[in-house]
Amino acid sequence: MRIWMGVQRLWRGGGTETHVITLAQGLQRQGHQVTICTSGGAWVNKVRRLGIPVYVVAMNQGSGVALLRQKLLFGQVDILHAHDSTSLRAFAAAVGGRRGSPKLVYTVHGTYVSKRALALARKRAHEVIVVSAKAANLAARWIPGTHLTVVPNGVDTTVFRPAPDRGKKFRQEYGIPIDARVIGYSGRFTFDKVKLGRRTVRVLAKYAEKNPRVHILVAGRGSRRLGIRVPRVHVVGHIESMQNFFNACDGVIATGRTAVEAALCGANVVALGTAGLQGHITLAKLSQLSRTNFGDHGPHRAWQDQRLLKELTSLRRRRTQTSESSQLRQVLARRLSAAQMVKKTLAVYRKG
């Protein structure tokens, strides 16, 4: 199949952007032709280096839609897959309901999606994908169940896996003792996530002050603007190879696909996102946590700093290769691998 994926901008480190890139790579490996359409962004060159064609066009402007329409008239495309409201509007306007147009698929990546976008998806999209059960509950108010499919975020398990040597090297790079206990926080410090990120880092800094053998690692787009000057709190900014970051950590505070990536690397993970503090990721709680995309989706639930400090205390143990952590990684790989995401997405493409 020839597939065009749309995303407004290829921001560095974004969850939607990472999802799109991972999906595109997986589809390519199975012989499909994938092009990403975007208005630009810092990751355009990275995506091209990965061998994925990128078509840069102003997707939120009439001139850009006209260019897309022209491209579609002269190029055989089977699937248009929009990953945000801007690309959905652009793709829908470009095909204009024309007979023989490519199949239009829309993925809902969060519970922040506007009613206007869902109304347009109901009218123009052939199929709608949601990445969590909570997002499905939102979309179901607008989209018929027969056209709605849950496809969780998939993680490349060949990249995100235990690699102690990489973790040691990362610690050495930032002057962290090999025998220190390291707690990491990874999230973007932009838009709706700034308040959560700042609060979490404040709690982590307080925890480090009371525990002299603890070091804190903070990563994510916008994190350098925190201006934190606390001993043993290392703000490393955006990291391209996050698997090295996770392998340097004994425990990680994260949400969404980042929480899954950290757990696959062998770290003990506490899920904390815009839906509140979900607690330690365990086999027993895995299905429950998956429904909220590990705290990223759902109504906001208040949480107390003291509860997070208590969760951090429960993560006192170092990275382990216990049967519990090994089983957790196996189940995560089986349920939330990139290969599973590709398989389920292709099934949606082929429906009808």
C-alpha positions in Angstrom: 0.0 0.0 0.0 1.0 3.6 -0.5 0.3 5.5 2.7 0.4 9.2 3.5 0.6 10.1 7.2 -0.3 13.6 8.3 1.0 15.5 11.4 1.0 19.3 11.8 4.6 19.5 12.9 7.4 17.1 13.6 8.3 18.4 17.1 11.3 16.9 18.8 10.4 14.3 21.4 6.6 14.5 21.0 4.5 11.4 21.8 2.4 11.8 18.6 5.4 12.4 16.5 7.2 9.4 18.0 4.1 7.3 17.3 4.0 8.4 13.7 7.7 7.7 13.1 7.5 4.3 14.8 4.5 3.3 12.8 6.0 4.5 9.5 9.2 2.5 10.1 7.2 -0.6 10.9 5.0 -0.3 7.8 8.1 0.2 5.6 9.6 -3.0 7.0 6.6 -4.8 5.6 7.1 -3.3 2.2 4.6 -0.5 2.3 5.4 3.0 0.8 5.0 5.7 3.5 5.3 9.4 3.2 4.9 11.8 6.1 3.1 15.1 5.3 3.9 18.0 7.7 4.3 21.7 8.0 7.8 21.3 9.2 9.6 20.9 12.6 13.0 20.0 14.1 12.6 16.3 13.4 12.1 16.6 9.6 15.8 15.9 8.9 15.9 13.1 11.4 12.9 11.4 9.7 14.5 11.7 6.3 17.8 10.2 7.7 15.7 7.2 8.8 14.7 6.7 5.1 11.1 8.0 5.4 10.1 10.5 2.7 8.8 13.8 4.1 6.6 16.2 2.1 6.7 19.6 3.7 3.5 21.6 3.0 1.6 24.3 4.9 -1.2 22.1 6.0 -3.2 24.8 7.8 -3.3 27.1 4.8 -5.4 27.0 1.6 -2.3 27.1 -0.6 -1.0 24.0 1.2 -4.3 22.2 0.8 -4.3 23.0 -3.0 -0.8 21.5 -3.3 -2.0 18.4 -1.5 -5.0 18.1 -3.8 -2.7 18.4 -6.8 -0.4 15.7 -5.5 -3.3 13.4 -4.8 -4.6 13.9 -8.3 -1.4 12.7 -9.9 -0.2 10.2 -7.3 -1.8 6.9 -6.5 -2.4 6.9 -2.7 -4.3 4.1 -0.9 -4.5 5.5 2.6 -4.5 9.0 4.1 -3.8 8.7 7.8 -4.3 11.9 9.8 -2.7 12.1 13.3 -4.1 15.4 14.5 -6.9 17.8 13.7 -4.9 20.0 11.3 -3.9 17.1 9.1 -7.4 15.7 9.2 -8.9 19.0 8.0 -6.2 19.3 5.3 -6.6 15.7 4.0 -10.4 16.0 4.1 -10.3 19.3 2.1 -7.8 17.9 -0.4 -9.9 14.9 -1.4 -13.1 16.9 -1.2 -15.4 13.8 -1.2 -14.2 12.9 -4.7 -15.1 9.4 -6.0 -12.2 7.0 -5.9 -10.4 9.1 -3.2 -8.0 7.3 -0.8 -9.4 5.9 2.4 -9.2 8.4 5.2 -8.2 7.2 8.7 -7.9 9.4 11.8 -6.0 8.6 15.0 -7.1 10.2 18.3 -4.0 10.5 20.4 -5.5 12.0 23.5 -8.6 13.2 25.4 -7.8 16.8 24.5 -9.2 16.4 20.9 -11.8 19.0 20.1 -15.5 18.3 19.4 -15.1 20.0 16.0 -12.3 17.5 15.0 -14.5 14.5 16.1 -17.5 15.9 14.2 -15.4 16.2 11.1 -14.0 12.6 11.6 -17.6 11.3 11.9 -18.5 13.0 8.6 -15.3 12.4 6.5 -13.1 9.6 8.0 -13.7 6.0 7.0 -12.2 4.7 10.2 -11.0 6.2 13.5 -8.2 4.8 15.7 -7.8 5.6 19.4 -4.7 4.9 21.5 -6.4 4.1 24.8 -9.7 3.1 26.3 -10.2 6.5 27.9 -9.8 8.2 24.5 -12.2 5.6 23.0 -14.8 6.7 25.6 -14.5 10.3 24.4 -14.6 9.4 20.7 -17.5 7.0 21.1 -19.8 10.0 21.7 -19.2 11.0 18.1 -18.0 8.0 16.2 -20.1 4.8 15.6 -18.5 1.8 17.3 -18.2 -0.1 14.0 -15.8 2.6 12.8 -13.8 2.9 16.1 -10.7 0.7 16.9 -8.4 0.8 19.9 -4.7 0.5 18.8 -2.3 1.3 21.7 0.9 3.1 21.2 3.6 0.6 20.1 7.2 0.7 21.2 10.2 -0.7 19.3 11.3 -3.5 21.6 14.6 -3.9 19.7 15.6 -0.4 20.8 14.0 -0.2 24.3 15.5 -3.1 26.2 17.8 -3.6 29.2 21.3 -2.5 28.3 23.4 -1.9 31.5 26.6 -0.8 29.7 24.7 2.0 28.0 23.3 3.1 31.3 26.7 3.1 32.9 28.1 5.2 30.1 25.2 7.7 30.4 25.9 8.1 34.1 29.6 8.7 33.5 28.7 11.3 30.9 26.8 13.4 33.5 29.2 12.7 36.5 26.8 10.3 38.3 28.5 7.6 40.4 27.9 4.1 39.2 26.7 3.0 42.7 24.3 5.9 43.1 20.5 5.4 43.1 19.1 7.3 40.1 15.5 8.5 39.7 14.5 9.8 36.3 11.7 12.0 35.1 10.9 12.3 31.4 8.3 14.5 29.8 7.8 17.5 27.6 7.8 20.9 29.4 5.6 22.6 26.9 1.9 23.6 26.5 -0.4 21.6 28.8 2.5 19.6 30.4 4.5 22.5 31.9 2.7 22.7 35.2 2.9 18.9 35.8 6.6 18.8 34.9 7.6 21.6 37.2 5.7 20.2 40.1 7.2 16.7 39.6 10.7 18.1 39.5 10.2 20.1 42.6 9.1 17.0 44.5 12.1 15.1 43.1 14.5 17.8 44.1 13.1 17.7 47.7 13.5 14.0 47.7 17.2 14.2 46.6 17.9 16.8 49.3 16.8 14.3 52.0 18.5 11.3 50.4 22.2 12.1 49.7 22.9 8.9 47.7 20.1 9.8 45.2 20.6 11.5 41.9 17.8 12.9 39.8 17.8 12.9 35.9 15.4 15.2 34.1 14.9 14.9 30.4 12.4 16.4 27.9 11.8 19.2 25.4 11.7 22.5 27.3 13.3 21.1 30.5 16.4 23.3 30.2 14.2 26.3 30.9 13.5 25.1 34.5 16.6 26.8 35.8 17.0 24.2 38.5 20.2 24.6 40.6 20.0 21.8 43.1 22.9 19.4 43.9 22.5 16.0 42.3 19.6 17.1 40.1 20.8 16.8 36.5 18.6 18.5 33.8 19.8 17.0 30.5 17.2 18.5 28.1 16.0 16.7 25.0 17.7 13.3 24.5 17.5 11.5 21.2 18.5 8.1 22.5 16.1 7.8 25.4 16.9 4.1 25.8 20.3 5.1 27.3 18.6 7.5 29.7 16.2 4.8 30.9 19.0 2.3 31.3 20.8 4.8 33.6 17.8 5.0 35.9 16.8 2.7 38.8 13.3 4.3 38.9 11.5 6.5 36.4 8.4 8.8 36.7 6.7 8.9 33.4 3.4 8.7 31.5 2.1 7.4 28.1 4.5 5.6 25.8 7.4 7.0 27.8 6.4 4.9 30.8 6.3 1.8 28.6 9.7 2.5 27.1 11.2 2.9 30.6 9.7 -0.3 31.8 10.9 -2.2 28.8 14.4 -1.0 29.6 14.2 -2.5 33.0 13.5 0.5 35.2 10.9 0.5 38.0 8.3 2.9 36.8 5.7 5.1 38.5 3.0 6.3 36.1 2.2 10.0 36.6 0.5 12.1 33.9 -2.2 14.7 33.3 -4.8 12.2 34.7 -3.0 12.1 38.0 -0.7 9.8 39.9 -1.4 6.2 38.9 1.3 4.4 40.9 3.9 1.8 40.3 3.5 -0.2 37.1 3.0 -3.9 37.9 1.6 -6.9 36.2 -1.5 -6.8 38.4 -2.2 -3.2 37.5 -1.2 -3.3 33.8 -4.6 -3.6 32.3 -6.0 -0.8 34.5 -3.1 1.5 33.7 -3.3 0.8 30.0 -6.9 2.2 30.0 -5.6 5.7 30.9 -2.4 5.3 28.8 -0.4 5.2 32.0 -1.9 8.4 33.4 -1.9 10.4 30.2 -5.6 10.2 29.4 -8.7 10.8 31.4 -10.1 13.4 33.8 -7.5 15.1 36.1 -7.3 13.6 39.5 -5.7 15.6 42.3 -2.7 14.1 44.0 -0.5 15.0 47.0 3.2 15.6 46.9 3.5 13.3 49.9 2.0 10.4 48.0 4.6 10.8 45.2 7.4 10.9 47.9 5.9 7.7 49.3 6.0 6.1 45.8 9.6 7.1 45.5 10.5 5.5 48.8 8.9 2.3 47.5 11.3 2.4 44.5 14.4 2.2 46.9 15.4 -1.1 45.2 17.8 -0.8 42.3 17.2 -2.1 38.9 16.6 -5.9 39.2 16.2 -8.9 36.9 13.6 -10.5 39.1 11.0 -12.8 37.7 8.3 -10.0 38.2 10.2 -7.4 36.2 11.1 -10.0 33.5 7.4 -11.1 33.2 6.3 -7.4 33.0 8.7 -6.7 30.1 7.5 -9.9 28.3 3.8 -8.9 28.7 4.5 -5.3 27.7 6.4 -6.5 24.6 3.6 -8.8 23.7 0.8 -6.2 24.1 2.5 -2.9 23.2 5.2 -3.7 20.7 5.5 -1.7 17.5 4.9 -4.9 15.6 1.5 -5.3 17.3 0.7 -1.6 16.5 1.5 -2.1 12.8 -0.5 -5.3 12.6 -3.6 -3.7 14.1 -3.3 -0.6 12.1 -3.0 -2.6 8.8 -6.2 -4.4 9.9 -7.9 -1.0 10.1 -6.6 0.0 6.7 -8.0 -3.2 5.2 -11.5 -3.0 6.7 -14.5 -2.7 4.5 
